[in-house]
Amino acid sequence: MASDEISVPHESVSGESSGQHLPTSETVTTAARLIPNQINYIIVSPKQRGNPVLKFIRSVPWEFGDIVPDYQLGMSACALYLSLRYHNLNPNYIHERLKQLASSYQLRVLLVQVDVKDPYHALKELAKMCILADCTLILAFSHEEAGRYLETYKAFENKPADLIMEKTEKNYLAKVTEALTSVNKVNKTDSATLLSTFMSFNKIVEASEDELSLCPGLGPQKARRLHKVFRQPFLKDFKKSDNTNGQDKSSNKESS
């Protein structure tokens, strides 16, 4: 957002309240010339001076610097900040900012502050814009949430992707439970009952519908659903479906 649209006391964004020493824009040389191979702080554009979001960037340091985006989160990541209220008043603003940014960074984030009562139409247009500009759209519903997003992007800059992935168990019981509970309506209790009754996953698969329905608490509907899932082909036969479609098309031509 443009700095003339925000009025916040200067001390709230200078870093004094959080105990950080932040130089003025005059003491920070052009970031494009002096950015090292790796930076351990967020570079903030002077256009963001006065933005309340800066009060909530606490867990990582930040400094003002002469950059094209609003926030540089790393060597290949950046963010543009946009208030929906400001966007409704100046709809061409974000077009120009994205045009200036072009493809300078590998990861480009549009951090949108949702501060209007009816945001849906504006968000729909911004979503289309982000798809065309290859930009990631992130919504924040408070200044604190926006600050946390910026902190998290910086903190996880050099972390492996599997760090935020769901942790899965490696043992046999956990894998069988995960497979069985992927069937609709089958829960972990049902999975434990099936394993204690049939003793192995293979025997569960080979069991008849009647044998499955005899398991306590399973019932005929779950047994029917399980039995059907186990008998379905693991992979769809695309060749067969293509031939069927071709035959249908040729028969339609002949009839016409």
N, C-alpha and C positions, 0 to 999 in steps of 0.2 A: 504494500500500500504506500502511496506517496506520503512523505513526511508531513506535508501541510494539512493532512486530513486527520492527524492524531495529535492530541494534546495531553502530554504526560509530564510530570515534573522531571527535570533533567537528571536528578540524583537517582531516580528509579531505574534508569537504563545505563548509568555510567559504570555500574559494577561495584559502587561503594557499599551498597546495602548487602551484597553477597560476599564482601571481603575480597573481591578480585580487583587488581589494578589494571585498568583498561586505558590505553593511550587514546588521545583524541585522533580525529581523522588526519590532522596535519602531521602527526608523528608516525603514521603508518604509511610506508611507501607503497607504490602500486603493487597489488598482490600478484598480478600477472608476471611481474619481473622478479619478485623476491620470494615466491612460494617455494619452500624446500620440497624434497622428494616425498616427505611425509609430514603433515601438520597435525598437532595434537589438540587443536582448538578449532572452534567454528569461526569462520570469517564472516562478518556481518556487513552488509552494505550500509553506507551512511543514510540511504533512503529509509532505512528502518529505525533511525534514531527517533525515539519517542514511542515506539511500538510497545505496548504493555507485555507482549509475549517475552520480551527480553528479561523481564523480572523473574520469569519462571525457567530460564535456562541456568540451572544451578549446579548440576552434577558434572558438567564439562565447561572449561573456560571458553571465552569468546572475545574477539577483538573486532574493531571496525577496520575495514579495508576497502580499497577501490576495486570492486568486482561487478560483473554484469548481473548475476542473480542476486537475490536478497540474502541468501545464506549459502555459503560454500561449506559442505559437510565433509569434504575429503577431496582427494585428488581427482576423483571421477564422479562425484555426487554433489548435487546442489538442490536448492529449493527456492521456489517463488512463493511469496505469501500474498493471499488475496482475501479481503473481507467481502462477503456477499453483499453487504450494504453498499460498500464502495463500488462493487461490480455493477449493481443495478443503476447506479448514478453515472458510471463511466464504463460502459460495456466494451469499448474498444481498447481499454487500458491493457488488459491481459493479452489481447492479440498482439499488440506492439511488444510487450515484454517477451512473449514466446518467440516472436520473430527475431528479436535481438539475441535471445539465448541460442537459437538455432540448435545445432547438435554438438555444442561445445563440451558437454558432459555425458558420460555413459548413462548415469542415472539422473533423471530430471523429475523432481517432485513438485507438484502444485499443491501447496498446503492451503486449504480453503477454510476460513473461519465462518461457520454457520451462525450468523447473527441477525437473521430475519425470520419472521414467523412462517412465511410460505416459501421455502427454498427450492421446491421440487423442479419447477421449470428452469430456473437458473442452473441448478446442478445437472439437469439433463443436457443442457447446452454445453456446460463445462466438461462433462464426461465425453461428449462427442469430440470436443476440441482436443482433449488429452489423448484420445485414441489416434487422432490424425497427427498430433505432434509427438507421439511416442513418449508420453509423459505420464507419470504415476499420480493419480488423484487421491489425496488424503483429506478426510474431513475432520475438523476439530470443532467441538461445541463449546469450548472455553479457551481463554488465553493460556491457562495452565496446561490443558491437554495439548495445545499446539506446541508449547515449550517442551513437553515430554517427548513428543514425536521427534523434534529436532535433536534432543539429547540422545534418544535411542538410535537414530540413524548414525549419529557420530560415534556412539559407544560401540556399536556393532559393525563399524566400518571394515575392520580387518578380521572379523570373526567368521568361522566357517558356517555354511548354510545349515548343516545338520545340528548346529547348536540350538536353533529355534524349532527344529522338527520334533514331532511327537516321538517320545521314547517308547519303543516296543520291546516286550520281553522276548527272549530268545529260546526259552524252554518249550518242550513239546506241549505241555498243558495249555500254556498261553496261546500258542499258535492254533491249536485245535479249537479253543474257546473263541478266538477271533474269527476263525472260519465259520463256525456254527452260528455265532451271533450276527454274522453278516446277513443271514437269512431273516427276512421280515418276521417280527413277533417272537423270535427265539432269543431268550435271554441267557444270562450266565448260569442261572439255576438250572435251566433246561439243559444247557451244555454239560454241567456237572452230572446231572441225572443220566444223560445219554452215555457219557464216558464210564460211569460206574456200572451201568447195565451191560454195555457191549464191550467194554474194556479197551477198544481201539477205534480209531477213526475209520479204518477200512471196514470194520464190521458194522459201524453205523451206516456207512454208505451202502453196504450190501444188504442191509435189513429191509424187509418188506414194509409196506405201509401199515399193515396190521401189527407187526412187531414193534414199530416205532410208536404207535398209538397206545400200546400197553405200558409205556414208561410213565411212572407217576407224575402227574402234573402237566404232561405234554398235550394230551388231547388229540382228537381226530384231525382238527384243522391244521395244527402245527405239523403233525405227522404227514398229512397230505402235502403240505407245502415243502417240507424237507425232502420227501420222497420224489417230488416233481423236480426240485432243484438238482438233486443228485443224478437224475436221468436226462437232464438237458445236456446238449453238446457243449463242451467247454469253450469252443470257438465256433463262431457262426460260419456256415458254409457259403462264402460269398459267390463262389463259382456257380453253385446250384441256384442261388437266388438270381444271379445275373442271367442264367439260361432261362429261368422261368419268366423273367421280365421280358426277355427277347422273344420267347414264344408267345407271350401275351400281346406284344406289340405287332408281331407278324399276323396273328389271328385277327387282330383288330383291323389291320390293313386289308386282309382278305375279305372280311365281312363288309368293309366299306366299299 
